Amino acid sequence: MRPIPPARIEDALIANLDFYFEQLGDGKPHALHKMALDAMERPLIRYALERCDRNLSKTADLLGLSRNTLRKKMAQLRIEV
């Protein structure tokens, strides 16, 4: 049985950040902002692509991006259509 995820994306992020810091212990955290964005952006785009049947225009619209920005991000993240 799959655990019930938090109701909001923000809650899921906070839960994962709490887990990260628990695992880190006394270690020094890395660049937290970049780490969180990197961890979220790739799966978010891949999820949106699947949700929109790999249609770039629909995916860009769902994400609130221009089609060109989406294509640029996909190239940077090495996501293929």
DAWORA-V865245 format. One record per residue. OMEGA is omega in whole degrees, -180 to 180 (none if undefined). Layout:
# DAWORA-V865245
omega-><OMEGA/OMEGA>
This chain:
# DAWORA-V865245
omega-><-180/178/178/-179/175/-175/-178/178/180/180/178/178/-180/178/179/176/176/179/179/-177/174/-180/-178/-179/-180/180/-180/178/176/179/-171/-179/-180/-179/-179/180/179/-179/-175/-170/-178/179/178/180/179/178/-179/178/179/-179/-178/178/176/178/-174/-180/179/179/179/180/179/-178/-178/180/170/179/179/178/178/-180/178/179/179/178/179/-177/-180/177/179/179/none>
